[in-house]
Amino acid sequence: MKKTISSDKAPKPIGPYSQAIEAGNLVFVSGQLGLDPATMKLKGETAAEQAHRALENIGAILEAAGLRMEDVVKTTVLLKDMNDFAAVNQIYGEFLKSNYPARATYQVVRLPMDALVEIEAVAFRG
């Protein structure tokens, strides 16, 4: 069974996709930019600031699904510049504190809205 998850506390999708989809015991959270849900503008000029907002957005979507950041089992972090890895990693560690999820981090040429970072997550309802 597939169920759409959404939250008014996170930005509305900027394309034809859902904020998250629940399938069985897994919740797949679409890639989140550092968008402020009220203004739909990027929050902050640094990758760290944008990562903070992106992770807040993920948290809001998980909350709408009845989950928490502790339920995340896999993330993917997309960076415009791998030189921002350490700064983003520090912010990431503020949100995901223990029993860390699996993760992949990639540098990409360009992100939507010329963002500096995008983060997606998969959470497990167990």
DSSP file (Angstrom, degrees, kcal/mol; ACC not computed):
  #  RESIDUE AA STRUCTURE BP1 BP2  ACC     N-H-->O    O-->H-N    N-H-->O    O-->H-N    TCO  KAPPA ALPHA  PHI   PSI    X-CA   Y-CA   Z-CA
    1    1 A M              0   0    0      0, 0.0    23,-1.3     0, 0.0     2,-0.4   0.000 360.0 360.0 360.0 137.7    0.0    0.0    0.0
    2    2 A K  E     -A   23   0A   0     21,-0.2     2,-0.4    19,-0.0    21,-0.2  -0.932 360.0-177.0-116.4 134.1    1.3    3.5   -0.9
    3    3 A K  E     -A   22   0A   0     19,-2.5    19,-3.5    -2,-0.4     2,-0.4  -0.995  22.9-129.0-134.9 136.0    0.4    6.6    1.0
    4    4 A T  E     -A   21   0A   0     -2,-0.4     2,-0.4    17,-0.2    17,-0.2  -0.674  22.0-160.3 -83.4 135.1    1.3   10.3    0.3
    5    5 A I  E     +A   20   0A   0     15,-2.6    15,-1.2    -2,-0.4    14,-0.3  -0.944  16.9 165.7-115.1 135.7    2.7   12.2    3.3
    6    6 A S        -     0   0    0     -2,-0.4     2,-0.4    13,-0.2     6,-0.1  -0.990  17.0-164.0-148.3 158.2    2.7   16.0    3.4
    7    7 A S    >   -     0   0    0     -2,-0.3     3,-1.1     4,-0.1    54,-0.1  -0.999  22.6-147.2-142.5 136.9    3.2   18.8    5.9
    8    8 A D  T 3  S+     0   0    0     -2,-0.4     4,-0.1     1,-0.2    -1,-0.1   0.613 100.3  69.7 -73.4 -12.5    2.4   22.5    5.9
    9    9 A K  T 3  S+     0   0    0     51,-0.1    -1,-0.2     2,-0.1    51,-0.2   0.426  98.0  57.6 -85.7   1.4    5.6   23.0    8.0
   10   10 A A  S <  S-     0   0    0     -3,-1.1    -3,-0.1    50,-0.1    26,-0.1  -0.897 102.0 -84.0-126.4 157.7    7.7   22.0    5.0
   11   11 A P        -     0   0    0      0, 0.0    -4,-0.1     0, 0.0     3,-0.1  -0.263  44.8-110.5 -62.3 145.0    7.9   23.6    1.5
   12   12 A K        -     0   0    0     25,-0.3     6,-0.1     1,-0.1    -4,-0.0  -0.457  48.7 -87.5 -67.5 147.7    5.4   22.6   -1.1
   13   13 A P        -     0   0    0      0, 0.0    -1,-0.1     0, 0.0     6,-0.1  -0.253  27.2-147.6 -56.9 144.4    7.0   20.6   -3.9
   14   14 A I  S    S+     0   0    0     -3,-0.1    -2,-0.0     2,-0.0     0, 0.0   0.215  79.6  20.6 -97.9  14.0    8.4   22.7   -6.7
   15   15 A G  S    S-     0   0    0      2,-0.2     2,-2.1     0, 0.0     0, 0.0  -0.882 110.7 -55.1-159.5-171.8    7.5   20.0   -9.3
   16   16 A P  S    S+     0   0    0      0, 0.0     2,-0.3     0, 0.0    -2,-0.0  -0.466  96.6  93.6 -81.8  72.2    5.3   16.9   -9.9
   17   17 A Y  S    S-     0   0    0     -2,-2.1     2,-0.2    13,-0.0    -2,-0.2  -0.960  70.6-110.6-151.6 165.5    6.4   14.9   -6.8
   18   18 A S        -     0   0    0     -2,-0.3    12,-0.3     1,-0.1     3,-0.1  -0.641  23.5-122.4 -97.1 156.0    5.2   14.4   -3.2
   19   19 A Q  S    S-     0   0    0    -14,-0.3    11,-2.5     1,-0.3     2,-0.3   0.905  94.2 -14.4 -60.5 -40.3    7.0   15.5   -0.1
   20   20 A A  E     -AB   5  29A   0    -15,-1.2   -15,-2.6     9,-0.3     2,-0.4  -0.988  58.0-148.1-159.5 157.1    7.1   11.9    0.9
   21   21 A I  E     -AB   4  28A   0      7,-1.8     7,-3.0    -2,-0.3     2,-0.5  -0.999  11.3-149.3-129.5 131.6    5.6    8.5    0.1
   22   22 A E  E     +AB   3  27A   0    -19,-3.5   -19,-2.5    -2,-0.4     2,-0.4  -0.892  18.9 174.8 -98.7 128.1    5.0    5.8    2.7
   23   23 A A  E >   -AB   2  26A   0      3,-2.8     3,-1.9    -2,-0.5     2,-0.2  -0.941  62.8 -47.4-134.4 110.7    5.3    2.2    1.2
   24   24 A G  T 3  S-     0   0    0    -23,-1.3   -21,-0.0    -2,-0.4     0, 0.0  -0.492 123.8 -19.4  63.6-128.8    5.0   -0.6    3.7
   25   25 A N  T 3  S+     0   0    0     -2,-0.2   100,-3.9    -3,-0.1     2,-0.4   0.331 122.3  89.0 -92.2   6.8    7.2    0.2    6.7
   26   26 A L  E <   -BC  23 124A   0     -3,-1.9    -3,-2.8    98,-0.2     2,-0.5  -0.847  55.9-161.5-110.5 142.4    9.3    2.7    4.8
   27   27 A V  E     -BC  22 123A   0     96,-2.7    96,-2.8    -2,-0.4     2,-0.7  -0.987   9.6-157.4-119.9 120.6    8.8    6.5    4.3
   28   28 A F  E     -BC  21 122A   0     -7,-3.0    -7,-1.8    -2,-0.5     2,-0.6  -0.870   7.0-158.8-100.8 109.9   10.7    8.0    1.4
   29   29 A V  E     -BC  20 121A   0     92,-3.2    92,-1.5    -2,-0.7    -9,-0.3  -0.796  19.6-124.4 -93.0 122.9   11.2   11.7    1.9
   30   30 A S  E     -     0   0A   0    -11,-2.5    89,-0.1    -2,-0.6    91,-0.1  -0.190  45.5 -73.1 -60.4 156.2   11.9   13.6   -1.3
   31   31 A G  E     -     0   0A   0     89,-0.1     2,-0.5    87,-0.1    89,-0.3  -0.272  53.6-149.9 -53.5 129.4   15.1   15.7   -1.6
   32   32 A Q  E     - C   0 119A   0     87,-3.3    87,-2.0    -3,-0.1     2,-0.1  -0.910   7.2-158.7-110.8 129.5   14.7   18.8    0.5
   33   33 A L        -     0   0    0     -2,-0.5     2,-1.3    85,-0.2    24,-0.1  -0.415  43.1 -92.7 -87.5 173.8   16.4   22.1   -0.3
   34   34 A G  S    S+     0   0    0     83,-0.5     9,-3.3    -2,-0.1     2,-0.3  -0.239  72.9 152.1 -82.7  48.3   16.9   24.8    2.4
   35   35 A L  B     -F   42   0B   0     -2,-1.3     7,-0.2     7,-0.2    22,-0.1  -0.639  48.1-130.4 -85.4 135.3   13.6   26.4    1.5
   36   36 A D     >  -     0   0    0      5,-2.6     4,-3.1    -2,-0.3     5,-0.5  -0.736  17.3-142.8 -76.1 123.4   11.6   28.4    4.0
   37   37 A P  T  4 S+     0   0    0      0, 0.0   -25,-0.3     0, 0.0    -1,-0.1   0.784  96.3  52.5 -63.7 -25.8    8.1   27.0    3.7
   38   38 A A  T  4 S+     0   0    0      1,-0.1   -28,-0.0   -29,-0.1   -29,-0.0   0.880 125.9  20.6 -76.6 -38.2    6.5   30.4    4.3
   39   39 A T  T  4 S-     0   0    0     -3,-0.2    -1,-0.1     2,-0.2     3,-0.1   0.641  88.9-136.3-105.6 -17.8    8.4   32.3    1.6
   40   40 A M     <  +     0   0    0     -4,-3.1     2,-0.3     1,-0.3    -5,-0.1   0.798  65.8 124.0  59.0  30.4    9.6   29.4   -0.7
   41   41 A K  S    S-     0   0    0     -5,-0.5    -5,-2.6    -7,-0.0    -1,-0.3  -0.882  73.8 -92.7-115.5 151.8   13.0   31.1   -0.8
   42   42 A L  B     -F   35   0B   0     -2,-0.3     2,-0.8    -7,-0.2    -7,-0.2  -0.395  37.5-135.5 -62.3 135.6   16.3   29.6    0.2
   43   43 A K        +     0   0    0     -9,-3.3    10,-0.3     7,-0.1     9,-0.1  -0.847  67.4   2.0 -99.1 111.9   17.2   30.3    3.8
   44   44 A G        -     0   0    0     -2,-0.8   -10,-0.1     1,-0.1    -2,-0.0  -0.013  66.3-114.7  97.6 157.0   20.8   31.3    4.2
   45   45 A E  S    S+     0   0    0     -2,-0.0     2,-0.3    71,-0.0    -1,-0.1   0.456  90.0  72.2-106.4  -5.4   23.6   32.0    1.9
   46   46 A T  S  > S-     0   0    0      1,-0.1     4,-2.3    -3,-0.1     5,-0.2  -0.756  83.8-120.6-110.2 159.4   25.9   29.1    3.1
   47   47 A A  H  > S+     0   0    0     -2,-0.3     4,-2.7     1,-0.2     5,-0.2   0.875 114.6  55.1 -61.7 -37.2   25.6   25.4    2.6
   48   48 A A  H  > S+     0   0    0      2,-0.2     4,-2.2     1,-0.2    -1,-0.2   0.928 108.7  46.5 -63.4 -45.1   25.4   25.0    6.4
   49   49 A E  H  > S+     0   0    0      1,-0.2     4,-1.8     2,-0.2    -2,-0.2   0.915 115.1  46.6 -63.4 -42.5   22.5   27.4    6.7
   50   50 A Q  H  X S+     0   0    0     -4,-2.3     4,-2.5     1,-0.2    -2,-0.2   0.874 110.5  52.9 -68.5 -36.4   20.7   25.7    3.9
   51   51 A A  H  X S+     0   0    0     -4,-2.7     4,-2.6     2,-0.2     5,-0.2   0.900 105.8  54.8 -63.8 -40.1   21.4   22.2    5.2
   52   52 A H  H  X S+     0   0    0     -4,-2.2     4,-1.9     1,-0.2    -2,-0.2   0.939 111.9  42.9 -57.9 -47.9   19.9   23.3    8.6
   53   53 A R  H  X S+     0   0    0     -4,-1.8     4,-2.4   -10,-0.3    -2,-0.2   0.895 111.9  54.2 -67.6 -39.4   16.7   24.3    6.9
   54   54 A A  H  X S+     0   0    0     -4,-2.5     4,-2.2     1,-0.2    -1,-0.2   0.908 110.0  47.3 -60.6 -41.8   16.6   21.2    4.7
   55   55 A L  H  X S+     0   0    0     -4,-2.6     4,-2.4     2,-0.2    -1,-0.2   0.850 109.3  53.2 -70.2 -34.1   16.9   19.0    7.8
   56   56 A E  H  X S+     0   0    0     -4,-1.9     4,-2.2    -5,-0.2    -2,-0.2   0.910 108.8  51.0 -62.8 -40.5   14.2   21.0    9.6
   57   57 A N  H  X S+     0   0    0     -4,-2.4     4,-2.1     2,-0.2    -2,-0.2   0.918 109.5  49.3 -62.6 -43.8   12.0   20.3    6.5
   58   58 A I  H  X S+     0   0    0     -4,-2.2     4,-2.7     1,-0.2     5,-0.2   0.925 109.9  52.2 -60.7 -44.0   12.7   16.6    6.6
   59   59 A G  H  X S+     0   0    0     -4,-2.4     4,-2.3     1,-0.2    -1,-0.2   0.890 108.6  50.4 -59.1 -40.8   11.9   16.6   10.3
   60   60 A A  H  X S+     0   0    0     -4,-2.2     4,-1.8     2,-0.2    -1,-0.2   0.895 111.5  47.6 -65.5 -40.3    8.5   18.3    9.7
   61   61 A I  H  X S+     0   0    0     -4,-2.1     4,-1.1     2,-0.2    -2,-0.2   0.916 112.1  49.3 -68.1 -42.6    7.6   15.8    7.0
   62   62 A L  H ><>S+     0   0    0     -4,-2.7     5,-3.1     1,-0.2     3,-0.6   0.905 108.0  54.6 -61.9 -40.3    8.6   12.9    9.2
   63   63 A E  H ><5S+     0   0    0     -4,-2.3     3,-1.6     1,-0.3    -1,-0.2   0.897 103.7  55.1 -59.4 -40.6    6.5   14.3   12.0
   64   64 A A  H 3<5S+     0   0    0     -4,-1.8    -1,-0.3     1,-0.3    -2,-0.2   0.787 108.6  49.2 -63.0 -26.3    3.5   14.4    9.6
   65   65 A A  T <<5S-     0   0    0     -4,-1.1    -1,-0.3    -3,-0.6    -2,-0.2   0.435 122.8-108.0 -90.0  -0.5    4.1   10.7    9.1
   66   66 A G  T < 5S+     0   0    0     -3,-1.6    -3,-0.2    -4,-0.3     2,-0.2   0.748  83.5 114.4  79.3  23.9    4.3   10.1   12.9
   67   67 A L      < -     0   0    0     -5,-3.1    -1,-0.3    -6,-0.1     2,-0.3  -0.675  52.1-143.1-120.3 174.7    8.1    9.5   12.7
   68   68 A R    >   -     0   0    0     -2,-0.2     3,-1.9    -3,-0.1     4,-0.2  -0.823  36.8 -97.8-131.5 171.1   11.2   11.2   14.0
   69   69 A M  G >  S+     0   0    0      1,-0.3     3,-1.8    -2,-0.3    26,-0.0   0.820 120.0  67.4 -59.3 -30.1   14.8   11.8   12.8
   70   70 A E  G 3  S+     0   0    0      1,-0.3    -1,-0.3    53,-0.0    26,-0.0   0.684  92.6  61.3 -64.1 -17.1   15.8    8.8   14.9
   71   71 A D  G <  S+     0   0    0     -3,-1.9    53,-2.7    52,-0.1    -1,-0.3   0.503  76.8 114.0 -87.0  -5.5   13.8    6.6   12.5
   72   72 A V  E <   +D  123   0A   0     -3,-1.8    51,-0.3    51,-0.3     3,-0.1  -0.499  35.6 173.5 -71.2 131.0   15.9    7.6    9.4
   73   73 A V  E     +     0   0A   0     49,-3.1    29,-2.3     1,-0.3     2,-0.3   0.575  64.6  20.8-112.2 -16.2   17.8    4.7    8.0
   74   74 A K  E     -De 122 102A   0     48,-1.6    48,-2.7    27,-0.2    -1,-0.3  -0.974  59.5-179.7-155.6 136.7   19.4    6.2    4.9
   75   75 A T  E     -De 121 103A   0     27,-2.0    29,-1.5    -2,-0.3     2,-0.4  -0.946  13.8-154.2-132.0 158.5   20.1    9.7    3.6
   76   76 A T  E     -De 120 104A   0     44,-1.9    44,-2.3    -2,-0.3     2,-0.5  -0.996  11.3-162.1-129.4 128.0   21.6   11.1    0.5
   77   77 A V  E     -De 119 105A   0     27,-2.9    29,-2.6    -2,-0.4     2,-0.5  -0.948   1.1-163.9-113.3 125.3   23.3   14.5    0.6
   78   78 A L  E     -De 118 106A   0     40,-3.2    40,-2.0    -2,-0.5     2,-0.4  -0.945  10.0-171.1-110.8 123.7   23.9   16.5   -2.6
   79   79 A L  E     -De 117 107A   0     27,-3.2    29,-2.9    -2,-0.5    38,-0.2  -0.910  27.4-150.7-116.5 140.1   26.4   19.3   -2.4
   80   80 A K  S    S+     0   0    0     36,-2.3     2,-0.4    -2,-0.4    -1,-0.1   0.832  96.9  24.7 -70.1 -32.0   27.2   21.9   -5.0
   81   81 A D    >   -     0   0    0     35,-0.5     3,-2.4    25,-0.1    -1,-0.3  -0.964  66.6-150.9-139.8 118.1   30.7   22.1   -3.6
   82   82 A M  G >  S+     0   0    0     -2,-0.4     3,-1.8     1,-0.3     4,-0.3   0.674  93.6  77.2 -63.0 -15.9   32.4   19.2   -1.7
   83   83 A N  G 3  S+     0   0    0      1,-0.3     3,-0.3     2,-0.1    -1,-0.3   0.680  87.6  60.6 -64.9 -16.2   34.4   21.9    0.1
   84   84 A D  G <> S+     0   0    0     -3,-2.4     4,-2.6     1,-0.2     5,-0.3   0.406  75.2 102.1 -87.6   1.3   31.2   22.4    2.1
   85   85 A F  H <> S+     0   0    0     -3,-1.8     4,-2.8     1,-0.2     5,-0.2   0.910  79.8  46.3 -53.8 -50.9   31.3   18.8    3.4
   86   86 A A  H  > S+     0   0    0     -3,-0.3     4,-1.9    -4,-0.3    -1,-0.2   0.906 114.1  47.1 -62.7 -43.3   32.7   19.6    6.9
   87   87 A A  H  > S+     0   0    0     -4,-0.3     4,-1.6     2,-0.2    -1,-0.2   0.908 116.2  44.2 -66.2 -41.9   30.3   22.5    7.5
   88   88 A V  H  X S+     0   0    0     -4,-2.6     4,-2.9     1,-0.2    -2,-0.2   0.893 110.1  56.4 -69.4 -39.0   27.2   20.5    6.4
   89   89 A N  H  X S+     0   0    0     -4,-2.8     4,-2.1    -5,-0.3    -2,-0.2   0.874 104.3  53.4 -59.9 -38.4   28.4   17.4    8.3
   90   90 A Q  H  X S+     0   0    0     -4,-1.9     4,-0.7     2,-0.2    -1,-0.2   0.934 112.3  43.3 -62.9 -46.5   28.5   19.4   11.5
   91   91 A I  H >X S+     0   0    0     -4,-1.6     3,-1.2     1,-0.2     4,-0.9   0.921 110.7  56.1 -64.1 -44.2   24.9   20.6   11.0
   92   92 A Y  H >X S+     0   0    0     -4,-2.9     4,-2.4     1,-0.3     3,-1.0   0.897 103.5  55.3 -53.5 -43.9   23.9   17.0   10.0
   93   93 A G  H 3< S+     0   0    0     -4,-2.1    -1,-0.3     1,-0.3    -2,-0.2   0.707  99.3  60.9 -66.2 -20.8   25.3   15.7   13.3
   94   94 A E  H << S+     0   0    0     -3,-1.2    -1,-0.3    -4,-0.7    -2,-0.2   0.775 114.4  34.6 -73.5 -26.6   23.0   18.2   15.2
   95   95 A F  H << S+     0   0    0     -3,-1.0     2,-0.7    -4,-0.9    -2,-0.2   0.787 121.9  44.0 -97.7 -34.0   19.9   16.5   13.7
   96   96 A L     <  +     0   0    0     -4,-2.4    -1,-0.2    -5,-0.2     4,-0.1  -0.881  69.4 163.4-117.3  97.1   21.1   12.9   13.5
   97   97 A K        +     0   0    0     -2,-0.7     2,-0.3    -3,-0.2    -1,-0.1   0.750  53.5   4.9 -96.2 -28.3   22.8   12.2   16.8
   98   98 A S  S    S+     0   0    0      1,-0.2    -1,-0.1     0, 0.0     0, 0.0  -0.962 111.7  34.6-153.6 167.6   23.1    8.5   17.3
   99   99 A N  S    S-     0   0    0     -2,-0.3    -1,-0.2     1,-0.1    -2,-0.1   0.950  89.1-144.5  46.4  53.8   22.5    5.2   15.6
  100  100 A Y        -     0   0    0     -3,-0.1    -1,-0.1     1,-0.1     3,-0.1  -0.073   3.4-120.4 -55.3 141.7   23.5    7.0   12.5
  101  101 A P        -     0   0    0      0, 0.0   -27,-0.2     0, 0.0   -28,-0.1  -0.348  34.8 -92.2 -73.6 162.5   21.7    6.2    9.2
  102  102 A A  E     -e   74   0A   0    -29,-2.3   -27,-2.0    -2,-0.1     2,-0.3  -0.424  54.8-170.9 -65.1 152.9   23.6    5.0    6.2
  103  103 A R  E     -e   75   0A   0    -29,-0.2     2,-0.4    -2,-0.1   -27,-0.2  -1.000  26.0-163.6-153.3 147.7   24.5    7.9    3.9
  104  104 A A  E     -e   76   0A   0    -29,-1.5   -27,-2.9    -2,-0.3     2,-0.4  -0.989  12.6-164.1-126.4 142.3   25.9    8.8    0.6
  105  105 A T  E     +e   77   0A   0     -2,-0.4     2,-0.3   -29,-0.2   -27,-0.2  -0.995  10.8 178.3-129.1 130.6   27.3   12.3   -0.3
  106  106 A Y  E     -e   78   0A   0    -29,-2.6   -27,-3.2    -2,-0.4     2,-0.5  -0.954  27.2-132.4-130.0 147.4   27.9   13.6   -3.8
  107  107 A Q  E     -e   79   0A   0     -2,-0.3     2,-0.3   -29,-0.2   -27,-0.2  -0.862  32.7-169.9 -92.2 134.5   29.0   16.8   -5.4
  108  108 A V        -     0   0    0    -29,-2.9     3,-0.1    -2,-0.5   -26,-0.0  -0.838  30.9-123.0-124.3 161.7   26.8   17.8   -8.2
  109  109 A V  S    S-     0   0    0     -2,-0.3     2,-0.3     1,-0.3    -1,-0.1   0.912  89.4  -5.9 -70.6 -43.2   27.0   20.4  -10.9
  110  110 A R        -     0   0    0     -3,-0.0    -1,-0.3   -31,-0.0     6,-0.1  -0.994  57.9-154.7-156.6 146.0   23.8   22.2  -10.1
  111  111 A L    >   -     0   0    0      4,-0.4     3,-1.7    -2,-0.3     4,-0.1  -0.823  44.5 -77.3-117.2 159.2   20.7   21.8   -7.8
  112  112 A P  G >  S+     0   0    0      0, 0.0     3,-1.9     0, 0.0    -1,-0.1  -0.222 118.6  11.4 -53.8 144.4   17.2   23.2   -8.2
  113  113 A M  G 3  S-     0   0    0      1,-0.3   -71,-0.1   -80,-0.0    -3,-0.0   0.681 125.4 -79.8  60.2  19.9   16.9   26.9   -7.5
  114  114 A D  G <  S+     0   0    0     -3,-1.7    -1,-0.3     1,-0.1   -34,-0.0   0.815  79.6 172.2  55.8  33.7   20.7   27.1   -7.4
  115  115 A A    <   -     0   0    0     -3,-1.9    -4,-0.4    -4,-0.1    -1,-0.1  -0.229  37.0-138.4 -65.4 161.5   20.7   25.7   -3.9
  116  116 A L  S    S+     0   0    0      1,-0.2   -36,-2.3   -70,-0.1   -35,-0.5   0.618  82.3  19.2 -95.3 -18.2   24.0   24.7   -2.3
  117  117 A V  E     - D   0  79A   0    -38,-0.2   -83,-0.5   -37,-0.1     2,-0.3  -0.995  54.8-172.3-153.1 148.0   22.7   21.5   -0.7
  118  118 A E  E     - D   0  78A   0    -40,-2.0   -40,-3.2    -2,-0.3     2,-0.4  -0.991  10.8-167.4-140.0 139.0   19.8   19.0   -1.1
  119  119 A I  E     -CD  32  77A   0    -87,-2.0   -87,-3.3    -2,-0.3     2,-0.3  -0.994   4.2-174.2-132.8 131.0   19.1   16.1    1.3
  120  120 A E  E     - D   0  76A   0    -44,-2.3   -44,-1.9    -2,-0.4     2,-0.3  -0.844  10.3-165.0-116.9 160.3   16.8   13.2    0.9
  121  121 A A  E     -CD  29  75A   0    -92,-1.5   -92,-3.2    -2,-0.3     2,-0.4  -0.986  18.3-153.4-146.5 152.1   15.9   10.6    3.5
  122  122 A V  E     -CD  28  74A   0    -48,-2.7   -49,-3.1    -2,-0.3   -48,-1.6  -0.999  21.1-167.3-123.2 129.3   14.4    7.1    4.0
  123  123 A A  E     -CD  27  72A   0    -96,-2.8   -96,-2.7    -2,-0.4     2,-0.5  -0.868  11.9-138.5-118.4 152.7   12.8    6.3    7.4
  124  124 A F  E     -C   26   0A   0    -53,-2.7     2,-0.9    -2,-0.3   -98,-0.2  -0.929   1.5-152.2-113.6 128.2   11.7    3.0    8.8
  125  125 A R              0   0    0   -100,-3.9   -58,-0.0    -2,-0.5    -2,-0.0  -0.850 360.0 360.0 -96.7 102.9    8.5    2.5   10.8
  126  126 A G              0   0    0     -2,-0.9    -1,-0.2     0, 0.0  -100,-0.0   0.437 360.0 360.0-124.2 360.0    9.4   -0.4   13.0
